[in-house]
């Protein structure tokens, strides 16, 4: 599809921007934000979770035998701790965009005919402008998949002894994690089973008042009560830590753990890493997010179905941190390769990082770890006419951005993600080694959910209503399948007739069902 720059709207001409508001939750503001957190979770269709951990323990977490691997992961979950948790709440907007248009074609046709009849009866002329506006609105509805998102980042402080691995501490500090803030403002929790020493949900009268206070344990109880699909990335370890730290003592046997998870999340667990390995050469989270982000923008350029994100606005902005996750598409690339070479500060791509999202040299590596450059090179290396045409279009748009002036800015409302969002035409001068944002639990939860929703859109079939869509039939082949590194097959989360659930889980789930009046 050729783009006429003279006819293209500003929102298409400007490269996609994404400013993600993340609500930073700590012990000082947990109670104040609790109603908003629970409301967002209750209104969600999917919830994505990511954890930052104090360590992973021994290398046996990658053991060839799955039972040995689980034993090591279980030990890590008991001896190490969760330092922060990100929760991203995604809700499909059925009142705007695609599902608004799909609700009832017959009713819409009937309404339009009635409106035309009313106009004719009143001897009014049908305005071409109003008619064209109606057509434009219907066209946009057909290709826009509206999704509401709320992102929370919880600072969590284990009140029992745990191991803090030096390597993990160094990595988190490099990513901006503040351990002083953790020690002062971390939300307290006690791992393992409910008990008198922790923030449990015990129904006894002596602890009834305490059980009504906001806590991380109550947060996970609410998540389980909602029976929503749970989204994770490379989720085996996160599931173990989440279970032991905020739910109950983790079972000794893998089969028991799987049986418990099946009952905790009856509508399924989806691992985006497992989804990715089925059709992409790279599967680390930042790559997947930027791949989906770019692809979503390209779909918009082609007038195909694409995602439009909306973030809720809160009057209290003091606890909200804005993360700029905007892609830098083709800003350092031409049809013949990178602009300027070494003279412009553009370095060659680090191949290990490009493939795995990890480089043993880390910050000492002189090659680029920039995902934008990696994806630019992948696009440029595709030797076909469609890719060449797309590159020409992107470079044309990029040149138009520069012509508009370095400081030209267009402001929008709260819409986001490759749509009518805040757009800054200034070419940023960030170091090309730099990765977008920070390694941050809130960001990572958001990225996990984004990639999942993108896959829903690209795999969707024409569905009559939102209820059918929420069944996730298009991605059912990925349900309850957890990625296992160095294994050809995933870990299946399932309960067999021969495996019983753990006692701690049975008691816990019974309390949750009673508390939330579940059957």
N, C-alpha and C positions, 0 to 999 in steps of 0.2 A: 504494500500500500504506500503510494507516494504521498508525501506531505508537502502541501503548498504552504511555505512559511508565511506568505502574505495573507493567507486565509486562516492560518492556525491561531486558535485562541491562546491567550497568555498562559493559561494553566497547562496547555500541552507544550508550549514552547519552553517553559521553564522545566528544568530537571526536577524529578520527584524529590520532595522534601518530607522528612518525618521527624517531628518533635514529639517525643513520648513523655508525658507527665507520669512520674512515679511517686506515689505517696509513701513517704518514709515513716514507718511505724516503729516506735520504741516504747519503753516503759513509761515515759512521761506523757505520751499522747495516745496510748493504746485504748484507754477507756473512752476518750473523746471520739476516736475514730471508729469504735466498735460498731455503732449502728450503721454507718456507711459501709463498712466491710461486710457485715452480715447481709445487708440489703443487696449489695452487688453480687455476692455469692448466690443468694436465693433467686436472683433474676437471671443467672447465667445459664447458658446451654452447655458450655464446656469450661473446665478450669485447668489451667496449666500451672505446674509447680516446679521450682528449681531450688536447689539447696547449695549453700557454701559450707564446707566441712572442715574440721580441724585436722583431718588426715584420713588416709585410706588403709593404713596398716601394712601388712606384709604383701609381698608379690604373689602370694597364693590367691589373691582375689582374681588372678588371671590363670589359675590352675586349669589344666586340661580336663580334669574330672570335675563335673559340675557340682557334685556333693562337696568336694574339697574346696571348690571356689565359694560355695555358699557358707561353709564353715568359716572361712577367712573373712567374708563380708559380714557375717553375723558378729564375729569377734570385733571387727572394726566399728560396727554400729554400737556395740556395748561399751567399748573403751574410748572411742572418739566421740565427737559431738557435732551437732548442727550449730553453726555460728550465725547464719542468716537464712531466711526463707523468702522466696519470691512467689507471689500468687498473681496470676493474670486471669481475670474473669472476662470471658468472651460471650456476648449475646448477639445472636442473629436478629437483625431488625426486620421484622415481617411487615412493618408499616411503611417502609421506604424501599425503593429500588426494585430488585428482581421479584421478590415475593409480593410486593404491592401490585406489580403488574400481573403476576400469576394468580392472584387471589380468585378472581372470577371473571373470565373473559366475557362470558355471557352477560353478566350484570353490567360490566363496563360498556359493552356494546348497546345494551338497552338504555343505559343512562345517556350515552352520547346521542342516540336517536331521539330521546325525549328532549334533550337540550336543543337539538336542531329544530325539532318541531315547535318548541316554544319560541325560538327566534323567528321562524317563519310566520307563526301566528301573530307575533307582535310586529310583523313587517320590518324586522331588523335585518341589516345586512351582516352576513358572516364575514368577519375581518380575516383577511389572509394572514395578518400578523398573529392574531389569536389562534388561528388554525395551525399555523406553523409552530407556534409555541407549544401547543398541545402535542403535536407530532414529536417535537424535540424532547419534551418531558417523557413521553412514552418510550422513545428510543433510549434515553438515559436510563430509565427504569429497567429496561430489558438487559442492559449491560453492566449495571452497578449492583454489587453485592454488599449491602450496608451491614456493618458489624460494629457494635458498641464494645468498648474495651475499658477496663479499669485495672491498673497495675499497682500492687502493694509490695513493699519490701519490709520485712520484719527482722529486726535485730534481736537475736535470741541468745540468752545466757543460761547455760547449764549450771545449776546450783549443786551439782555433785562433781567429784574429781573426774577429769578426763585428760586424755593425751592430746597435746598440741604439737604436731609435727613441725620441725624447723622448716622443712621445704614448703609445706603448706602455708606457714606463717609468712615466709619470704614472698611467696607468690601473691598472697592476698594483699600484703603491704604494697607491692608493686602495682597492684590494681586499684589502690586507693582505700583499702579497708582500714578502718580506724579502730584498733584494739582498745585504745583508751575509752573511746565512745562505747564500745561493747561492754567494758567493765562497769561503766557508770550508768548507761541507759538501756542495757540489754533487758529484754523481757524474760523474767525468770521462768524456768521450767525444771521439772524433775523427770528423768526418763523412766521407762519401765511401766509396770502395772500401776493402776490407780491405788493410792494409799494415803494415809493420814499425813504424810510428809510432803505431798505434792499438790498440784493444782487440779486434783481429780474431780470427776463429776459424780462422786458417790452420792447416793440418794438418801443417806442417813440424815436425820434431823440436825445432828451436831455439825454437819458440814454443808447443809443446804444453802446457807447464806454464802459460803465460800464458793460453792459450785456455780453460783449465778454470776460470779465475777468474770470479766473477760480473761481468757487464758488461751495459750496455744493449743492446749488439749481440747478445750471447748471448740476451737476453730476447726480442728480435724474431725471432731464429733459432728459438727454441722455439715462439713463436707461429705461425710459418710451418709448422713441422714438425707441429703439431697439426691443421692443416687445418680450423680452426674458422671459422664465420661471424664476420666482423669488423663491429662496429657503430660508426658515426661519426655526428656531426651536422654537416651542411654540410661534408662531408669532403674536398672536392677539395684544398684547401690543406693540410690535415692529412696527407693521403696523400703529397703531395709532400715535406713536411718530414720525415715519418716515414721515407720511403724514403731520402732523401739523408743524413739525420743518423745513422741507425742501421742502414742496410742496404748501400747502394752508391751510386755516383755517379748522380745522376738523369739519365735519357736526354734527349737534345736534342729528340727528336720525341715529340709526344703519342701517336701510334699505338704507338710502341715502349713508352712508359710504360704504356699500357693493356694491352699484351700481357704485360708483366712482371707487372702486378698480377693478371692472370687466372691466371697460374701460381702466384703467391705465395699467393693465397687462392682455391683451387678451389671451395670451398663458399660463396663469395659475400661481397660487401661490401654492407651495408645502410646507407643514409643516412636517418636519422630525419627530417631536414628534408624530404627528398623524399616520405617517407611522409605527413608532416603536410600538405603543401601540397595533397594530393589531396582532403582532406576538412575542413580547418580554415581559418579566416580568418587565424589567426596561426600562425607557425611558428618563433619563436625558442625556444630550449631551455628557459628557465625557465618560460615559459608552458606549453609542452607537458608538462613534468614536473608542474606543479601541476594542469593540466587532467586528466592521467591519474590523479594522486593523488586528486583529488576524485571523479572518475568511479568509481574503484575503490571508494572509500568508499560512494558512492551505490549501487553494485552490491551491496555487502555489506548495506546497509539493505534492499534488495529481495530478499535471499536469492538473488542471482544469483551465477554463477561470478565469483570475485574473487581477487586475488593476496594471498598471505601470504608476507612475506619473513622469512628467518632469517639472522642474521649469526653467523659462527663466533666462538667465545670464545677469546681468547688469554690465557695466564697473565701474559705480559709486557704490561702496559698502558702502559708509559712512552712508547712511540712511537705510541700511538693517540690520535687527536683525534676527539672526538664532535661532529658537526654536527647541529644541530637544524633539520631541514627540515620541521617540522610545519606543516600548513596552518592558517590562521585562518579557518574557514568561517563566514560570516554573523555574525561577531562585531561588526561595525559597521553592520549592515544590518537594516532591517525590510521588511515588505511594501511600504511607501511610500517606501523609499529609505534613505539613510544615517542613522544615529542621530545626532542632536544638531547636525548641520551644523558650521559653523565653530567654534561654542562648544566642541565636544568635540574639536577638533583634526583633524577629518576634512576633508580637502581634496578638490577635484574631481580627477577622473582626467585625466592627461596623455594626450591622444589620440595623438600620435606614438609615445609610449612604449608605449601600449596596443596599437598595431598592429604596431610593428616591434621593440619591445624596446630602442629607442634614442631618445635625446632630445639635441639639440645643446646644450641648456642644462645637461645633466647635473645635478650637485648644486645648481646655481643655480635650477633649475626649482621654482616654488612649487606646482606641481600634483603629484598623487600618482603615483609609479612603483610602487606596491604591487600585486603580481600578485593577491593575495587580494581586494582591492577591485575589481580589473578583472574577475575571475571572478564575484564576487558580483553585480556590475552586469549581467554577461551573463546570469546565471541569472534575475535579477529582471526583466530586459527581455523574457524569453520569455513571451509572452501566451498561455499555454495552461494547462489545468487540472492537468496532471501537474507542471508546473514550480511552480505555485502550491501544490500539495499538498506537494511536496518542500520548498519554502521554509517552509511551516508546520511541517513535521516537524523541520527543522533548527533553527528558532527555538524550538520546543518543547524540543528536546534542549539547546539553548544555555541556555534559562531554567532547566532542571533542573540543569545544571552550576553555574550561579550559586547556586541554592538549596542545593546541597550544601556550599557554603562555598568561600571563595577559596583556602584552603590545603589542601583535600582532595587527597590523592595516592594513587594506586593503582599498585603496583609489579608488574612481571611478570618472566617469564624472558626469554630472549633473542629471543623472537618479536618481530616488528616489522611495520610498515606496515599501518595500519588494522585491526589485529587485537587481540591481547592485550598490546599493548606498554605501556611506561611512559606513564601518563596523568596529566597535571597539570590540575586544574580551574581553576587561577588564570588569570584573564583578563590576558594580558600587556599591557603599556603601551608597546609599541615604537612608534617614530615611523612614521607611515603612509607615509613616503617610502621606508622601508628595504626592501630586497630581502632574501629569505631567504638566510641563509648568506653565503658569499663567492663571487666568481667564482674558481673553484678547479678545477684539472684533475681531481682526484679526485672532487669533487662532480659536475662536468659529465659525467664518464665514467659515474658512477652514474645520473645523470638520463637520459642517453642510453639506457642499458640498460633502465632502468625503463619508459620510454615504448615501447621496442620490445617488451618482454614484455607490456605492457598491450595493445598492438595484436595480439599473438599470441592473447591470451585473447579479445578481443572479436571476432576474425575466425575463431576456431577452429570446426571441425566435430567431431562426435562421432567420436573416433579410438579404436581398440581398444587401442593401446599407445603407450608413450613413443617407441619407435623410429620409428613413423610420424610422430609429432608433430615430432620433431627434423629431419625433412626440410624443414620450413618451407614446405610447399606453399601454406598460406594467404596467405603474403606473397611468393610467388615472383615476382609482378608487379613487386615493388620491388627484386629482386635485381640487383646490379651496375648500379644506376642512381643516379648522383650528381647532386645538385641543382646547378643552375647559375643564379645570380642573373640576373635580367632576361632569362631564356631560357624559352621555352614548353616546351622538351623537356629531359630530363636528359642528362648525359654517360653514355654506355654503356661500361662496362668490359668490353671484349671483345677477342678476338684473331682477326684475319682471316687468311685464307690468304696474304695478300700482305705481312703485317707480321711481321718476326722479332723475337725478344726481344733485349735488349741483351747484349753480351758480359759486362759486369760481373754482370748478373743470372744468366746461364747458369752462370758459374763459381761464383757464390755459392750458387745453388740446388743445384748438383752437390755442393758441400761439405756443405751441410745434409743432403741425402739420404744421403750417405755417413756422416755423423756420427750421424744418427738411424736409420740402417738403413731408409730409406724406398725404396719402389719408384717 
